[in-house]
Amino acid sequence: MKFLANENFCMASVRLLRSKGLEVFSVNEDAQSSSDKMVIERAIEHELTILTHDRDYGELIFKDGYRPTAGVIYFRLKNYLPEVPALLLQDLLTNPDFEFK
């Protein structure tokens, strides 16, 4: 899987995921201030799974008809350390009983 970290996804988590060998592109690094539509269009074009804390992607998918082929992972967390999203994702990716669909 290849990922696209939305602007609100912590860079500490991006760096941690990269250190584990995952391919993670970051809106913070190469496309700051991109609209959600621009991010989702990039993800569709390059078959990237979006990593975000922004629930607006649900509206783009269900209301506006965007269909990212690699999906969106929405992190709904409160009061967390910057590395926590990466640790949660890594746990899921290494769990043989879990499959992203």
C-alpha atoms as an extended CHARMM CRD file, in Angstrom:
* protein
*
       101  EXT
         1         1  MET       CA              0.0000000000        0.0000000000        0.0000000000  PROA      1               0.0000000000
         2         2  LYS       CA              1.0380000000        3.5640000000       -0.6890000000  PROA      2               0.0000000000
         3         3  PHE       CA             -0.3000000000        6.4090000000        1.3980000000  PROA      3               0.0000000000
         4         4  LEU       CA             -1.0450000000       10.1090000000        1.1100000000  PROA      4               0.0000000000
         5         5  ALA       CA             -0.9910000000       11.8820000000        4.4710000000  PROA      5               0.0000000000
         6         6  ASN       CA             -3.4340000000       14.7550000000        4.5380000000  PROA      6               0.0000000000
         7         7  GLU       CA             -2.2190000000       18.1130000000        5.8250000000  PROA      7               0.0000000000
         8         8  ASN       CA             -3.6570000000       17.4200000000        9.2890000000  PROA      8               0.0000000000
         9         9  PHE       CA             -1.7970000000       14.1130000000        9.6510000000  PROA      9               0.0000000000
        10        10  CYS       CA              1.1860000000       14.5690000000       11.9890000000  PROA      10              0.0000000000
        11        11  MET       CA              4.6220000000       14.6130000000       10.3930000000  PROA      11              0.0000000000
        12        12  ALA       CA              5.9190000000       12.5440000000       13.3190000000  PROA      12              0.0000000000
        13        13  SER       CA              3.5710000000        9.7710000000       12.1880000000  PROA      13              0.0000000000
        14        14  VAL       CA              4.6240000000       10.2130000000        8.5550000000  PROA      14              0.0000000000
        15        15  ARG       CA              8.2900000000        9.8630000000        9.5270000000  PROA      15              0.0000000000
        16        16  LEU       CA              7.5780000000        6.8220000000       11.7090000000  PROA      16              0.0000000000
        17        17  LEU       CA              5.6870000000        5.0580000000        8.9160000000  PROA      17              0.0000000000
        18        18  ARG       CA              8.5010000000        5.8110000000        6.4760000000  PROA      18              0.0000000000
        19        19  SER       CA             11.0610000000        4.4370000000        8.9400000000  PROA      19              0.0000000000
        20        20  LYS       CA              9.1000000000        1.1670000000        8.8300000000  PROA      20              0.0000000000
        21        21  GLY       CA              9.4970000000        1.0110000000        5.0490000000  PROA      21              0.0000000000
        22        22  LEU       CA              6.0780000000        2.3180000000        4.0250000000  PROA      22              0.0000000000
        23        23  GLU       CA              5.7150000000        4.6750000000        1.0820000000  PROA      23              0.0000000000
        24        24  VAL       CA              4.0330000000        7.7940000000        2.4540000000  PROA      24              0.0000000000
        25        25  PHE       CA              3.5810000000       11.0440000000        0.5530000000  PROA      25              0.0000000000
        26        26  SER       CA              2.6980000000       14.1250000000        2.5680000000  PROA      26              0.0000000000
        27        27  VAL       CA              0.5340000000       17.0900000000        1.6000000000  PROA      27              0.0000000000
        28        28  ASN       CA              2.5210000000       19.0850000000        4.1780000000  PROA      28              0.0000000000
        29        29  GLU       CA              5.7100000000       18.5390000000        2.2230000000  PROA      29              0.0000000000
        30        30  ASP       CA              4.6550000000       18.9610000000       -1.3670000000  PROA      30              0.0000000000
        31        31  ALA       CA              1.1700000000       20.4510000000       -1.6750000000  PROA      31              0.0000000000
        32        32  GLN       CA              0.3260000000       22.5990000000        1.3380000000  PROA      32              0.0000000000
        33        33  SER       CA             -3.0600000000       24.3200000000        1.3190000000  PROA      33              0.0000000000
        34        34  SER       CA             -4.4760000000       21.8270000000       -1.1800000000  PROA      34              0.0000000000
        35        35  SER       CA             -8.2400000000       21.5180000000       -1.0530000000  PROA      35              0.0000000000
        36        36  ASP       CA             -9.7690000000       18.2100000000       -0.0020000000  PROA      36              0.0000000000
        37        37  LYS       CA            -10.8860000000       17.7120000000       -3.6010000000  PROA      37              0.0000000000
        38        38  MET       CA             -7.3280000000       18.1930000000       -4.8400000000  PROA      38              0.0000000000
        39        39  VAL       CA             -6.0410000000       15.6840000000       -2.2810000000  PROA      39              0.0000000000
        40        40  ILE       CA             -8.6510000000       13.0870000000       -3.1730000000  PROA      40              0.0000000000
        41        41  GLU       CA             -8.0200000000       13.5800000000       -6.9140000000  PROA      41              0.0000000000
        42        42  ARG       CA             -4.2860000000       13.0300000000       -6.3620000000  PROA      42              0.0000000000
        43        43  ALA       CA             -5.0200000000        9.9000000000       -4.3490000000  PROA      43              0.0000000000
        44        44  ILE       CA             -7.2440000000        8.5650000000       -7.1200000000  PROA      44              0.0000000000
        45        45  GLU       CA             -4.7200000000        9.3770000000       -9.8500000000  PROA      45              0.0000000000
        46        46  HSD       CA             -1.8110000000        7.6780000000       -8.0460000000  PROA      46              0.0000000000
        47        47  GLU       CA             -3.7680000000        4.9340000000       -6.2160000000  PROA      47              0.0000000000
        48        48  LEU       CA             -2.8600000000        6.2230000000       -2.7640000000  PROA      48              0.0000000000
        49        49  THR       CA             -4.7090000000        5.5440000000        0.4740000000  PROA      49              0.0000000000
        50        50  ILE       CA             -5.4920000000        8.8350000000        2.2160000000  PROA      50              0.0000000000
        51        51  LEU       CA             -4.5700000000        9.1590000000        5.8980000000  PROA      51              0.0000000000
        52        52  THR       CA             -6.6060000000       11.8930000000        7.5720000000  PROA      52              0.0000000000
        53        53  HSD       CA             -8.2990000000       13.2310000000       10.6660000000  PROA      53              0.0000000000
        54        54  ASP       CA            -10.7480000000       15.1730000000        8.4560000000  PROA      54              0.0000000000
        55        55  ARG       CA            -14.2600000000       13.7540000000        8.2800000000  PROA      55              0.0000000000
        56        56  ASP       CA            -15.0830000000       15.8990000000        5.2220000000  PROA      56              0.0000000000
        57        57  TYR       CA            -13.7960000000       13.0980000000        3.0090000000  PROA      57              0.0000000000
        58        58  GLY       CA            -16.9600000000       11.1550000000        3.8070000000  PROA      58              0.0000000000
        59        59  GLU       CA            -19.0100000000       13.8830000000        2.1780000000  PROA      59              0.0000000000
        60        60  LEU       CA            -16.7740000000       13.9050000000       -0.9020000000  PROA      60              0.0000000000
        61        61  ILE       CA            -17.1850000000       10.1490000000       -1.2240000000  PROA      61              0.0000000000
        62        62  PHE       CA            -20.8680000000        9.6960000000       -0.3950000000  PROA      62              0.0000000000
        63        63  LYS       CA            -22.3410000000       12.9960000000       -1.5460000000  PROA      63              0.0000000000
        64        64  ASP       CA            -20.0530000000       14.1200000000       -4.3750000000  PROA      64              0.0000000000
        65        65  GLY       CA            -19.2790000000       10.6580000000       -5.7540000000  PROA      65              0.0000000000
        66        66  TYR       CA            -15.4870000000       10.5970000000       -5.4580000000  PROA      66              0.0000000000
        67        67  ARG       CA            -14.2780000000        7.0110000000       -5.3350000000  PROA      67              0.0000000000
        68        68  PRO       CA            -10.6650000000        6.6820000000       -4.2170000000  PROA      68              0.0000000000
        69        69  THR       CA             -9.6870000000        3.2010000000       -5.3500000000  PROA      69              0.0000000000
        70        70  ALA       CA             -7.2190000000        2.7460000000       -2.4890000000  PROA      70              0.0000000000
        71        71  GLY       CA             -9.5790000000        4.2320000000        0.1020000000  PROA      71              0.0000000000
        72        72  VAL       CA             -9.4170000000        6.6370000000        3.0080000000  PROA      72              0.0000000000
        73        73  ILE       CA             -8.3610000000        5.8600000000        6.5530000000  PROA      73              0.0000000000
        74        74  TYR       CA            -10.0560000000        8.2890000000        8.9130000000  PROA      74              0.0000000000
        75        75  PHE       CA             -8.4540000000        8.5990000000       12.3360000000  PROA      75              0.0000000000
        76        76  ARG       CA            -10.8880000000        9.7870000000       14.9780000000  PROA      76              0.0000000000
        77        77  LEU       CA             -8.6840000000       10.2910000000       18.0060000000  PROA      77              0.0000000000
        78        78  LYS       CA             -8.6530000000       12.6720000000       20.9540000000  PROA      78              0.0000000000
        79        79  ASN       CA             -5.6740000000       13.7930000000       23.0140000000  PROA      79              0.0000000000
        80        80  TYR       CA             -3.0250000000       11.6240000000       21.3960000000  PROA      80              0.0000000000
        81        81  LEU       CA              0.7190000000       11.7830000000       20.9430000000  PROA      81              0.0000000000
        82        82  PRO       CA              1.8290000000       12.6220000000       17.3800000000  PROA      82              0.0000000000
        83        83  GLU       CA              3.1170000000        9.0890000000       16.7290000000  PROA      83              0.0000000000
        84        84  VAL       CA             -0.0880000000        7.3080000000       17.7800000000  PROA      84              0.0000000000
        85        85  PRO       CA             -1.7900000000        7.3030000000       14.3360000000  PROA      85              0.0000000000
        86        86  ALA       CA              1.2860000000        5.6530000000       12.8160000000  PROA      86              0.0000000000
        87        87  LEU       CA              1.4340000000        3.0620000000       15.5790000000  PROA      87              0.0000000000
        88        88  LEU       CA             -2.2540000000        2.2230000000       15.1350000000  PROA      88              0.0000000000
        89        89  LEU       CA             -1.8680000000        1.8950000000       11.3710000000  PROA      89              0.0000000000
        90        90  GLN       CA              1.2490000000       -0.2220000000       11.7230000000  PROA      90              0.0000000000
        91        91  ASP       CA             -0.5760000000       -2.5540000000       14.1180000000  PROA      91              0.0000000000
        92        92  LEU       CA             -3.3920000000       -2.9930000000       11.5930000000  PROA      92              0.0000000000
        93        93  LEU       CA             -1.0310000000       -3.5670000000        8.6820000000  PROA      93              0.0000000000
        94        94  THR       CA              0.8740000000       -6.2720000000       10.5500000000  PROA      94              0.0000000000
        95        95  ASN       CA             -2.2340000000       -8.0040000000       11.9170000000  PROA      95              0.0000000000
        96        96  PRO       CA             -2.8170000000      -11.1570000000        9.8250000000  PROA      96              0.0000000000
        97        97  ASP       CA             -6.5010000000      -11.1880000000       10.8050000000  PROA      97              0.0000000000
        98        98  PHE       CA             -7.1440000000       -7.6830000000        9.4150000000  PROA      98              0.0000000000
        99        99  GLU       CA             -7.5810000000       -6.8390000000        5.7500000000  PROA      99              0.0000000000
       100       100  PHE       CA             -8.1410000000       -3.4280000000        4.1870000000  PROA      100             0.0000000000
       101       101  LYS       CA            -10.8970000000       -3.5380000000        1.5870000000  PROA      101             0.0000000000
